[in-house]
Amino acid sequence: MTEVIAETLTPTQRESLYRRNFIFFLIDGILFTVAMSIIGPTTLIPDFIRHLTNSEILIGFSSSIFDVGFTLPQLFVARYIVRFTNKKWWFVGPNIPVRFAILSFGILTVLLGKDRPALILVAFLICYGIAAFGDGLVGVPWADLIGTSLDNRWRARMFGLMSASGAVIMLGLSPVLGIILSDAGPGFPNNYAALFGLAGALFVISILPGIFIHELPGGKAIEKIPSLGEFLPGLGHVLRTDGPFRAVVILRLLTVLFMMAGPFYIGFATVQLGLSSTVAVPTLLAMQTIGNITGALVYSWLGARNNLLYIRLALSCAIILPMSALIASIVGPLPLYFGFFVSGVALSNLGFSYQNWVITYATPDQRPTYAGLFNTISAVISLIAPFIAGTIAQILGYEALFVVAIVMVSCALFVAVRYVSNPQPAQQAVSTVD
């Protein structure tokens, strides 16, 4: 399709492009979501790493690698890509080699075998780190692309339907995952290798939809990359002077600190409650997936109408998971199942709702910098959170960590209610008659 200048599009033409882009964003999102859910950072990965090491800190860090790798490089990418008007191939290009990383790890796990757990752990850290860092490289171009090539209505629908569709697929896959991890499966480590291989294949297929997205022009390109001496003080100025954005950054940091307990619920279920991995992983994943479906349907409707209300409701529900874990330590695992269901409802689209707030709030010219700054700041907390959580779990126990999680999510809810408001779109796409 021939590129058209955004300002010359009629409303009908623009809506047609949004609808077309929606389909390809949705396909890419579903494939990526299912792949990430199979190797869930709060389910399969901590259970897998626990077979390789008994260090709670390393287990927590392994589960947080993706968040750190995804967020850390974004600010530096944002500084560079402001030279370019079109960002599509900055999203599609790096995906081509990077999304082979998890599939490669699945193959390496089989080749290394069960007698080399240390090498499997090293291979995991390298391959998962490459996948995470690579996704971080495309994070800012993706945010800019989805900000220019879908409007607010289509974005919220896409996020909601992506999560709902991915969750339905995972609900069907959960029994299969249980069989693979059970005694009837191929045995360790080939059982986990099969799941990493399946997820890796989906990552590879997800490269294709992005190629067909039709990019609408966003912010104007600048001629010269700002020096670090110019760029970094500018970021400080944004944080000092932009109160609403600063509040959302703080909200995101508190959410990271709340979610640092995520990798330890599986350990709590298997170590303290006495559930086997073959029961805990598929059952808790299934409960979380059912919650994801519910939460995604809620967001697909509510997010398009009141994104902030969804954030506040999600944080209100999120407090139930650590509370249910504390109750489970007294009465048994049943409350934990309910907690995972509610966490699916609450957290399935929380990250997307934060991203949607930033994309809507920033002007097209600001969007790469704001998206990069928003994500990179959280990387610092994501990097140290596993060490905080692992130390608390190892020295004080799981219950102490869950109490900290309750405090963090309560603070996040306070910030969301007191200091954050729904942004008006900074620059609505205005169409003119041909």
N, C-alpha and C positions, 0 to 999 in steps of 0.2 A: 504494500500500500504506500502511495506517495505521501511523504510528510506534509502536513498542513500546519499552518501557523495557528496557534490556539485562539488568537483573537478573531480570526475569520470564521470560526466554526459556528454554525447555527446550533441552537439547543438540540435539535434532532440528531445532527451529526455527532455532537459531543456525547449524547446519551448512547448512541450506537457504539462509539469507541469505548465508553465505560463498560457497557455490557460485554463487549468482546474481551476487553482486558480482564474483567471480572472472572471469566471462565478460566483463563490461563493462570491468573494469580491463584485461583481456587484449586486448580489441579496441582500446581506446584506446592501449595500450602498443605494439601491433604497428604501428598506423598511424603513431604518433609515431616509433618506431624506424626504420621503413623510410624515412620522410621525412628523418630526420636522417642516415641512412646514405647516401642519394642525394647529399646535400650534405656529405659527410664532412669533418670538420675536419682530418683527416690525409691526405685524398686529393683530393677535388674542389676544395675551397675554396683550399688553398694553390696548386694548379695554376692555378685561375682568377685569383687575385690576382697570380700571377707574370706573367700576360698584361697586367696593368695597371700594375705597378711592379716594379722590381728591388731594392727595399729589403727585406733579409732581416728586419729588425725589424718592418716593417709586415706582411710575410707572416705572421710568427709571431703578431703581435698579432691579425690578422684571424681566424686560426684559433682564437684563445683568447677571442674576444669572447663566445661563448656561455657558456663556463664562468664568466667574470667577471659577465656580466649575470644569469646564473641564480643565482649564489651571493650576490652583493653585497646585494640588498635583503632577504634572508630574515630576518635578525635583526630588522629594523625591522618587518617584517610580523608576526613572532612576538610582538613587544611589543603589537601592536594587537589581534590576533585572539584573545588570551586572554580577551577580554571575551565571547566567543561560545562556546556549547556546540557548536553545529553549524557545521562548516567547509565543507560540500559546495559551497555557492554561492560561497564565496571561491575555490574551485578552478574551477568551471564558468564563473562570470561573466566574469572577466578573459580567459579563453580565447577568448571569442566575438569581440572585436575583434582581439586580438593575433595569433591564428593565421592572419590574413589577410596578415601582413607579408611573408612570403617569396613568396607568390603575387604580391603587388604589386610586389616587386622584379623578378620574372621579366618582368612586363609592362613595367616601366620600362626594363629593359635593352634590350628590343626597340625601344622608342620612342627611346631615346638613340642607339643605333647605334654602330658600331665606331669612328667618328671622335671619340668623346667618352669616352675611357678614364678621365679624371680624374673626370668626372661620374658615370660608372658606379661608380667606386670609392667616391665620396661616398655615392651612393644605397645601395650595399651596406652600408657602415658604419652608415648610419641604419636601414635596414630590418632588418638582421641584429641590430643592437643593440636595436631595439624588440622583436623576437621573443625575444631572450635575456632582456631585463629583464622582459618580460611573463611569461615562464616562471618567472623568479625570484619574481614576485609570488604565483604559485600554488604554489610549491614547498613551503612550510610547510603550507598547507591540504591539499595532496596527501599529504604525509607523515603528517599527523594522520589524514586520511581512510583511508588504506590501513592505518594502524596500528590503527584502531578497527574497521574494517569487513572486515578479513581477519585471520585468525590467522597464527601463524608458519609453519605448514605451507602454507597457501594462498598466502601472500606469496612464499615461496621457489619454489613451483611456478609462480606467475604470472610472476615475474622470469625464470625459466629458460625457460619456454615462449614468453614474449614475445620473448626474444632469439633462441631457436632458430627460431621462425616467421618473425621479421623477417629473419634471416640466410638462410633458405631462399628467401624472396621475392627478396632482393637477389642471391642466386646466379643466379636466373633473369633478373634485370634487368641483370646485369653486361654480357652481350653487347650488349644494347640500348644501354646507356650508351656502350659502345665504338663502336658504329655512329654514334651521335649526335655523338660527339667526333671521329670520323674524317673523312677528306676527303669521304666520301659523305654526311656530315651537313650541316646547314644553314650551317656556317661560323660563325666568331667574330663577335659575341658571342651570336648566336641559338642556337648549340648549347648553351652554358651556360644561357641564358635558358630553354630548353626543360626542362632538368633542374631549375632552380629553380622553374619553373612546376609541374612534376609533383610535386615535394616540397611546394610550397605548397598544392596541391589536397588532398594527403593530410593536411596540417596542419588544413585547414579541415574536412574530414570527421571528423577525430578529436575535434572539439568534441562530437559527438552522443552517444557512449557514456557520457560522464560524467554526462549528464542522468539516466540510468536507474540510477545507483548508489544503493543504499539505505544511508544512513548510520546506523551505530550510535553511540550517544552515547559521547563520550570524556571528557576531563577536565572538571571543573566550571568554569563561567564565573566570572570575577571581576568585581566591580562597577565597579571603577575602574582605568583604565590606569595602571600605575606610571609615575611621572615618570622622566626620564632620570637624575636624581640617585639614584633608587632602583634603576633597572633596570641601569645599567652596572656599579655596584659589585657587584651580585648576580651578574653574569656573571663578573667577576673572581673572586668567591668560588667559583663552580662550577669554574673552571679550577684554582684553587689547591687545592681540597679533594677534588675527584673525580678520583683518579688514573687509573682505567680509562678514563674519558671523555677525559682529557687525553692519554693514550697514543694513543687512536684519532685524536684531532685531529692530533697530531704525525705519525702514520702517513699521514693524508690529505695533509698538507702535503708530506711527502717524495714522495708519489705524484704530486702536481702538478709538483714539480720534476723528477721522472723523465719525466713525460709532456710536458714542455715541448719535448722533442726531436721530438715527434710530427709537427708540420707540415713538418719538414725532411727526412724520409725521401724524400718525393716529389721535392723539389728535388735531393737527393743522387742519386736515380735518373735524373732527366732532365738535370741539369747535369753531374754528375761521371761517372756511368756511361754517359751518352749515350743513354738510352732516350727515345723520343718519348712525348708525353703520351697519344697514342692507344694506346700499349702499356702504359705504366707505370700510368696511373690505373685502367683496367678490370682489368688483371691483378693488381695488388697489392690492389685492392678485392675481387676474387674470392677470392684467397688468404686475406685477412683474414676474409671472409664465411664461407668453409669452416671456418676456425678458430672463428668466432663460434658456428656451429651446434654444433660439438663442445663448446665451453666452456659453452654454454647448457644442453645436455643434462646435462653434468656438474653444473652448479649446480642444475638442477631436482631432481636426486637428492641431491647432497651438501649443498646449502645448507639443505635442510629437516632434515638430520641433524646437521651440524656446520659452521656458517657460518664459524667461524674457521679450520678446516682448509682450506676453500676459499680463503680470503684468503691463507694461507701458501703453498699450492700455486700460486696465481695469481701471486704475487710471485716465486716461484722460477722460474716459466716466463717472466715478463716480462723478465728480464735477457737472454733470448736475442735479442730484436730488436736492441738496440744492438750486441750482440756480432756478430750476423750481418751488420750493416751494415759493421762494421770489416773483417770477412773479405771481404765483397763488394768493398770498395775495392781488394783485392789480386787476387781470383780472378774477379771478374765478378758479375753480378746474381743468379745462382741462389741463393746463401745468403740474399739479401734477401727473395726469395719465401718461403722457409722461415720466415724471421723474422716476416713478416707473418702467416703461418698461425698460428704459435705465439702471436703477440701477440693474435690473435683469440681463441684458446683462453683466454689468460690474462686479458685485459682486458675481455672481453665483458660480464662481470657483476661486475667488481671494485667499481665505483661502487655498484651495487645492494647488494653484500654489505656495504659500509660503511654504507649507509643502513639496511639491515636490522639491523645490529648496534645502531645508535643507537635505532631505533624499538623494538627489543626491550628494550634496556637502560633507557630512560627510562620513568618512570611516565606514565600518560595526562595528568596535570596538568603534568608537566615537558616532555612531548614537543614542543610548539611551540617552546619556548625552546631545548631541546637541538638540535633539527633546524636551527633558524635559526642558532644559534651555530656549530654544526658546519660549515655551508655558508658562512656569511659570513666566517669566519676564513680559509677557503681562498681566498676571493675576493681577498684582499690579495696572496697569493702568486701567484694566477692573473693578477693585473693586472701584476705586475712580471716574471713568468717569461718572457713573450715578448721583453722587452727584454734580459734576461740571455741567453736562447737565441740571439736574433738577433745580438747583439753577439759572442758566442762564435763563431757560424757565420761571420759576416762577417769577423772579424779572425783567428781561429785556425783556422777550417775546420770542416767537418762532423764530421770524426773526433774533434776535441777535444770537441765537444758530445756525441757518443755516449759518450765516456769518462765525462763528467760524469753522463750518464744511468745508466750502470752503477753509479757510486758511490751515486747517490741511491736506486736500487731496492735495492741491497745494504743500505743503512741502513734502508730501510723494512722489509725482511724481518727484520732484526735486531730492530726494535721490535715487529713482529708476533709474533715467537717469544718474546721476552724479557718484554714488558710487557703484552700483550693476552691476555685470556682470554674464553671464551664467556660471555656474560651469561645469567643466568637471567631469564626474562620478569619484568619488574618488577611487573606486575599481570595475572595470567592472568584471562581472561574466565571468571567463575564463574557458572554457571547455577543457578537454583533452580527447584524444582517449582512449577507454577502453584498 
